[in-house]
Amino acid sequence: MTPSPQGLSNAGSRYAATREFLRERAAPFVGIDPRALGAFRIALALLLLGDLLVYRLPGVRAFYTDDGVLPRSTLAEVYPALEAASIHAMSGSARVQTALLAVAACAAVCLLVGYRTRLSTGVSLALLASLYARNPFVINGGNTILVVFLFLALFVPLDARWSLGSGRRNAPDDRGDPRICSLGTAVALLTLVSIYAANAVSKYRSDAWMSGIAVPRIFQVEEFVVRLGPFVSEQAGALAAMNWLWIGLLAASVLLIAPSERLRTGVALAFVSAHLGMAATMRLAVFPFVMIAVLLLFFPPRAWDVVEAVASKVQVPARFADPALRSDGGSAAAPASSTPSTPSRVRRGVRAGAAVLLVGAFLALVWWQAAGVGLVDLPASESTGELSEVSWSFFAPNPPDTSSWYVARATLESGESIDAFGGGAVAFDRPPDAAETYPTTLWHQFGHRVRYAGETQYRPVAAYVCERADGDVESVTVFHVEQDVGPNGPVGKPEPQERISTAC
């Protein structure tokens, strides 16, 4: 018996009413203010531009060409799947790599202003993931989190406010809560909470963290400590307090989705402050800024009301005062009747597929984090060492207990040995500042990731040193030097370990 049109209409109405009821109940927990989405989009775009132009562009030749420390042949030997998947691995030319960076920067600018937001987000995601796959030795957990949230950004309306595309969106309804609540907003918020929760579990399983010596020990690993870090590293009491405060804050991370706006704002501000402190004292690349950008999504409507009240006192150009860019949607918003009340079959299919993809991705991320902290057993073929390098545990469960640096000994045709980097005598003593032995953040990431690698990865490094060493160099020997550290400073003597010796 075929259902009557009246019955179908009633069923559709009941479904819509139920969905709206669930949204209203869930909004205080997993809803996101449209202004938070706009701020998140702007922060994402600025992060992309900063990562591309400040970090990647100066290191194009060294890290992304066949003349650098990871030519495509080595990438294919070590990570064949990444070499096959990366667009950037199609060429070893510096010009091609620079052109791809330029395209990615253009996409980031489009994302910044909210022009073709979903398309610009997708292009940014594809090019950033490809760039990171081209050289996985110059990324850290913060870079992978950036990729993940670019993917999740495809499922939320980033152009809802403060964008060139906001005028095409429907005017907000008259319900009291202005937050947008959907599967996409729920997954975005819960993903960050799960990252912090996994971080908390890994630290609870750590003797170093639970004894209060983890942070003091980390600040003795000098290659990570920059800017205000050297001063902070001398404050033993403050470092011990930071250890316990960070553990406590991670334990309270579930309150980021609390319905109380004051409590939620307070916890989000505490996390923002913690990440700003990390950025001011440690060399962590984009990680603290990525976390701050994502935390913008958690600030509730009252917080954004305060932001708008302050912003209203600042004079802005007339173009950006256009109603299409105002937080209230303005008169330029399209009328609600312009959107079909009943989605077509194709539209419903696309939405269902997107929901399945989103839930599947979230479950995969949760499994990955559980595996990273040891709550899920890995297949026997998996390397826990490789997983620990790219997990989001961040100095847990075992914070570093060694400081390390590199020494390259160049042997000249005369038989004399000199330091290939500085031209002076070869010395394995602890440098005055280990951070200065890495000229850039990318060099630090690369050195940290390959410190226990085999000859395959070190062979192009030695060739790179040969080309840039001073004088008539006959051969180069690369050493990785380690020294144990404790919460009060270095312990024992530096131990040089030869990684590769090759003729130039």
Order of alpha helices (4+ residues) and beta strands (2+ residues): alpha-alpha-alpha-alpha-alpha-alpha-alpha-alpha-alpha-alpha-alpha-alpha-alpha-alpha-alpha-alpha-alpha-alpha-beta-beta-alpha-alpha-beta-beta
